[in-house]
Amino acid sequence: MKAILLRGYGEVDQLHYEDAPDPVAGPGEVVVRVASTSINPIDFKLRAGHMKAIMPLTFPDILGRDVAGEVTAIGDGVTSLKVTDKVLGLVNHSYAQYLTAKAEDLAKLPDGLDILDAGVVPLVALTGTQLIENGVHPKAGDVVLVTGALGSVGRVAVFVAKQHGAHVIAGVRAKQKAEAETIGADTVVALDDDAEIASLPELDAIADTVGGETIGKLLPKLKKSGVLATVLGKPPAADQAGTKVNEVFARPDAKRLYELAVDVRDRRLVIPISNRLPLSEIRKAQTLAEKGCQGKIAVLP
């Protein structure tokens, strides 16, 4: 098969489109022919070596966390899936034409969801959902601020918080306010405007996807009983403020992913795609993503 082999830490020139051994399903695993995957920040952070203290790589490595594709082989003990099933999931090593994954980590692709677009869904959908459901635990009527609400994870967090009956404030840049009015939040606030931060009501929770200095400005708006849920690790400002912090790291959840994929299919949840590129153009894809383009980049082997 063809795959993208990461030969060492560094820039995108460490990514090489080459032949690699075909994967074989072990017990409880399936082989998936990859129809689509996507670029996520974790990919270029790993490539650059920013995560090597906690997630060291052994080279050559194959990056990639998202997959939508078709099952081509099953390992011993697998009964939930069969060959030819269309699936999606949060996996490893998806910058390739084939991969292996635990069968329990894969959801069946809902009828009507384009498999070539579905590869952008798993990581951001599960991260945004778990940020709210595992990090915030909102009750109906809670006031929840989502930072970076126009990002893919932020959009999902807004959607899921609304599903739980929260009053959701979308935090974005001032220039993004008009677009942010379309994502279903109750209120939109410019977080690069100190006056708008000052006008915020008391918050039951902050769901943070951006980090940085803004969090320090927002924490005084959080109730003493409130919680900061974050996908970026505990910020120093939280210690100084004595804030309860729930750090969230995405994990596979096939049942919840299927529900979210249905929401995407039915356009209740929109995860914009800005570019579709072949796997052979992975360097271009990662460069575009690292520069911060709006929307997900779908990668098609």
C-alpha positions as CSV (number, residue, x, y, z in Angstrom):
1,M,0.0,0.0,0.0
2,K,0.9,3.7,-0.2
3,A,1.3,5.6,3.0
4,I,2.8,8.8,4.4
5,L,5.9,7.9,6.4
6,L,7.2,10.4,8.9
7,R,10.9,9.9,8.8
8,G,11.8,12.2,11.8
9,Y,10.7,15.3,13.7
10,G,10.7,18.5,11.8
11,E,8.9,20.4,8.9
12,V,6.6,18.9,6.3
13,D,9.6,17.7,4.3
14,Q,9.9,14.8,6.8
15,L,6.6,13.5,5.4
16,H,7.2,11.0,2.5
17,Y,4.6,9.3,0.2
18,E,6.0,5.8,0.0
19,D,5.3,2.1,-0.1
20,A,4.5,0.5,3.3
21,P,3.6,-3.0,4.4
22,D,-0.1,-3.9,4.2
23,P,-1.6,-4.1,7.7
24,V,-3.0,-7.4,9.1
25,A,-5.9,-7.6,11.5
26,G,-5.1,-9.0,15.0
27,P,-7.7,-10.3,17.4
28,G,-10.5,-7.9,17.9
29,E,-9.3,-5.8,14.9
30,V,-10.4,-5.1,11.4
31,V,-8.5,-3.8,8.3
32,V,-10.1,-0.7,6.8
33,R,-9.5,0.6,3.3
34,V,-9.3,4.3,3.9
35,A,-11.6,6.4,1.8
36,S,-11.0,9.7,3.6
37,T,-9.1,11.1,6.5
38,S,-8.2,14.6,7.6
39,I,-5.7,17.0,9.1
40,N,-5.9,17.8,12.8
41,P,-3.6,20.0,15.0
42,I,-2.3,16.9,16.8
43,D,-0.8,15.7,13.5
44,F,1.5,18.6,12.9
45,K,2.3,19.0,16.6
46,L,3.5,15.4,16.6
47,R,5.4,15.9,13.4
48,A,7.2,19.0,14.7
49,G,8.2,17.2,18.0
50,H,6.1,19.4,20.2
51,M,4.5,16.4,21.9
52,K,7.5,14.1,22.1
53,A,7.8,14.4,25.9
54,I,4.4,12.8,26.4
55,M,3.8,11.1,23.0
56,P,7.2,10.0,21.6
57,L,7.2,8.5,18.1
58,T,9.2,5.6,16.7
59,F,10.3,6.3,13.1
60,P,9.2,5.8,10.5
61,D,5.7,6.5,11.8
62,I,2.3,7.0,10.1
63,L,0.3,9.9,11.5
64,G,-3.5,10.5,11.2
65,R,-6.4,10.0,13.6
66,D,-9.5,10.1,11.5
67,V,-10.9,7.5,9.2
68,A,-13.9,6.8,7.0
69,G,-13.6,3.7,4.9
70,E,-14.6,0.1,4.1
71,V,-13.8,-3.0,6.1
72,T,-11.7,-5.4,4.0
73,A,-10.7,-8.1,6.6
74,I,-11.6,-9.0,10.1
75,G,-9.6,-10.5,12.9
76,D,-10.4,-13.3,15.4
77,G,-13.4,-12.6,17.7
78,V,-14.9,-9.7,15.6
79,T,-18.7,-10.1,15.3
80,S,-19.9,-6.5,15.2
81,L,-18.6,-5.8,11.7
82,K,-18.2,-7.7,8.5
83,V,-16.2,-7.3,5.3
84,T,-17.7,-4.5,3.1
85,D,-19.2,-2.6,6.0
86,K,-18.7,1.2,5.7
87,V,-17.3,2.7,8.9
88,L,-15.8,5.8,10.5
89,G,-13.8,6.2,13.7
90,L,-11.1,7.8,15.8
91,V,-8.0,5.6,15.1
92,N,-4.3,5.8,14.5
93,H,-2.1,5.7,11.4
94,S,-4.7,6.9,8.9
95,Y,-2.4,8.7,6.5
96,A,-2.4,5.5,4.5
97,Q,-4.5,3.4,2.0
98,Y,-5.2,0.8,4.7
99,L,-5.1,0.6,8.5
100,T,-6.1,-1.6,11.4
101,A,-8.4,-0.6,14.2
102,K,-10.2,-2.1,17.1
103,A,-13.7,-3.1,15.8
104,E,-15.2,-1.6,19.0
105,D,-13.8,1.8,18.1
106,L,-15.6,2.0,14.7
107,A,-19.1,3.2,14.0
108,K,-21.0,2.2,11.0
109,L,-21.4,4.9,8.4
110,P,-24.9,6.3,8.5
111,D,-26.8,5.8,5.2
112,G,-26.6,9.0,3.2
113,L,-23.4,10.4,4.7
114,D,-20.8,10.8,1.9
115,I,-17.8,8.6,2.8
116,L,-15.4,11.1,1.2
117,D,-16.6,13.8,3.6
118,A,-17.0,11.6,6.7
119,G,-13.3,11.4,7.3
120,V,-13.3,14.9,8.8
121,V,-15.8,14.0,11.5
122,P,-14.4,11.6,14.2
123,L,-11.7,13.5,16.1
124,V,-13.4,17.0,16.1
125,A,-16.8,15.5,16.8
126,L,-15.7,13.4,19.7
127,T,-13.4,16.1,21.1
128,G,-16.2,18.8,21.1
129,T,-18.7,16.4,22.5
130,Q,-16.5,15.1,25.3
131,L,-15.4,18.6,26.1
132,I,-19.1,19.3,27.0
133,E,-20.3,16.0,28.3
134,N,-17.2,14.9,30.2
135,G,-15.7,18.3,31.0
136,V,-18.6,20.7,31.6
137,H,-21.5,18.3,32.5
138,P,-24.1,21.1,31.8
139,K,-27.5,21.2,33.2
140,A,-30.4,22.8,31.5
141,G,-30.2,26.6,31.8
142,D,-26.5,26.7,32.6
143,V,-24.6,29.6,31.0
144,V,-21.7,28.0,29.0
145,L,-19.1,30.0,27.1
146,V,-17.4,28.2,24.2
147,T,-14.1,29.8,23.1
148,G,-13.0,29.3,19.5
149,A,-16.6,28.6,18.7
150,L,-16.1,28.8,14.9
151,G,-13.4,26.2,14.9
152,S,-14.5,22.6,14.2
153,V,-14.2,21.5,17.8
154,G,-15.9,24.7,19.0
155,R,-18.8,24.2,16.6
156,V,-19.4,20.8,17.9
157,A,-19.2,22.0,21.5
158,V,-21.8,24.7,20.8
159,F,-24.1,22.1,19.2
160,V,-23.8,19.6,22.0
161,A,-24.1,22.1,24.8
162,K,-27.4,23.3,23.2
163,Q,-28.5,19.6,23.0
164,H,-28.2,19.6,26.8
165,G,-30.3,22.7,27.3
166,A,-27.5,25.1,28.1
167,H,-27.5,28.8,27.3
168,V,-24.5,29.0,25.0
169,I,-22.3,32.0,24.4
170,A,-20.0,31.6,21.3
171,G,-16.7,33.3,21.9
172,V,-14.9,34.4,18.7
173,R,-12.8,37.2,17.2
174,A,-14.6,40.4,16.4
175,K,-14.3,39.9,12.7
176,Q,-16.0,36.5,13.0
177,K,-19.1,37.7,14.8
178,A,-21.4,37.7,11.8
179,E,-20.5,34.2,10.8
180,A,-20.8,33.0,14.4
181,E,-24.4,34.1,14.4
182,T,-25.2,31.1,12.1
183,I,-23.9,28.2,14.4
184,G,-26.8,28.1,16.9
185,A,-25.4,29.8,20.0
186,D,-27.7,32.0,22.0
187,T,-25.2,34.9,22.1
188,V,-22.0,35.8,20.3
189,V,-19.2,37.7,22.0
190,A,-15.9,39.0,20.6
191,L,-13.1,37.8,22.9
192,D,-10.6,40.2,21.5
193,D,-12.7,43.1,22.8
194,D,-12.2,43.8,26.5
195,A,-15.5,45.7,26.6
196,E,-17.4,42.7,25.4
197,I,-15.6,40.5,27.9
198,A,-16.6,42.9,30.6
199,S,-20.2,42.7,29.6
200,L,-20.4,38.9,29.9
201,P,-22.8,37.5,32.5
202,E,-21.7,35.2,35.3
203,L,-20.7,31.9,33.7
204,D,-21.4,28.4,35.0
205,A,-18.7,27.0,32.7
206,I,-16.1,27.8,30.1
207,A,-15.4,25.2,27.3
208,D,-12.0,26.2,26.0
209,T,-10.6,25.3,22.7
210,V,-8.0,28.1,22.2
211,G,-6.1,28.8,25.4
212,G,-3.8,31.8,25.6
213,E,-4.1,35.1,27.5
214,T,-7.9,35.2,26.9
215,I,-8.5,32.6,29.5
216,G,-7.0,34.8,32.2
217,K,-9.4,37.5,31.2
218,L,-12.4,35.2,31.3
219,L,-11.8,33.4,34.6
220,P,-13.1,36.3,36.7
221,K,-16.5,35.8,35.0
222,L,-16.7,32.2,36.1
223,K,-18.8,31.4,39.2
224,K,-16.8,30.2,42.2
225,S,-18.7,26.9,41.7
226,G,-18.0,26.9,38.0
227,V,-15.7,24.8,35.9
228,L,-13.2,25.4,33.1
229,A,-13.1,22.4,30.7
230,T,-10.2,22.5,28.3
231,V,-8.7,20.4,25.5
232,L,-5.4,22.3,25.8
233,G,-4.2,21.4,29.3
234,K,-4.6,23.3,32.6
235,P,-3.7,27.0,32.1
236,P,-1.5,28.7,34.8
237,A,-4.2,31.4,35.3
238,A,-6.5,28.7,36.6
239,D,-4.2,27.9,39.5
240,Q,-3.9,31.5,40.5
241,A,-7.7,31.9,40.4
242,G,-8.4,28.6,42.2
243,T,-10.6,27.4,39.3
244,K,-11.7,23.8,39.0
245,V,-10.3,22.5,35.7
246,N,-11.4,19.4,33.8
247,E,-8.9,18.5,31.1
248,V,-10.4,16.5,28.2
249,F,-8.5,14.3,25.8
250,A,-10.6,12.7,23.0
251,R,-11.2,8.9,23.2
252,P,-13.0,6.6,20.8
253,D,-16.8,6.2,21.4
254,A,-18.4,4.4,18.5
255,K,-22.0,4.8,19.8
256,R,-21.8,8.6,20.3
257,L,-19.9,9.0,17.1
258,Y,-22.7,7.3,15.1
259,E,-25.2,9.7,16.6
260,L,-23.0,12.7,15.7
261,A,-22.5,11.4,12.2
262,V,-26.3,11.3,11.8
263,D,-26.4,14.9,12.9
264,V,-23.8,15.8,10.3
265,R,-25.7,13.9,7.6
266,D,-28.9,15.7,8.5
267,R,-27.2,19.1,8.6
268,R,-28.1,19.7,12.2
269,L,-24.3,19.8,12.8
270,V,-22.1,21.4,10.2
271,I,-18.4,20.8,10.0
272,P,-17.1,22.9,7.1
273,I,-14.6,21.4,4.7
274,S,-12.3,24.0,3.2
275,N,-10.1,21.7,1.0
276,R,-10.0,18.2,-0.4
277,L,-6.5,17.0,-1.3
278,P,-5.0,13.6,-2.3
279,L,-2.8,11.8,0.2
280,S,0.2,12.4,-2.1
281,E,-0.2,16.1,-1.3
282,I,0.0,15.7,2.4
283,R,2.8,18.3,2.8
284,K,0.5,20.9,1.2
285,A,-2.4,19.7,3.3
286,Q,-0.5,20.0,6.6
287,T,0.9,23.4,5.6
288,L,-2.5,24.8,4.9
289,A,-3.9,23.4,8.2
290,E,-0.9,24.7,10.2
291,K,-1.5,28.2,8.8
292,G,-5.0,28.1,10.2
293,C,-7.3,27.8,7.2
294,Q,-11.1,28.0,8.0
295,G,-12.6,24.6,7.8
296,K,-11.3,21.0,7.8
297,I,-9.0,19.6,5.2
298,A,-10.2,16.3,3.8
299,V,-7.4,13.9,2.6
300,L,-8.3,11.2,0.1
301,P,-5.9,8.2,-0.4
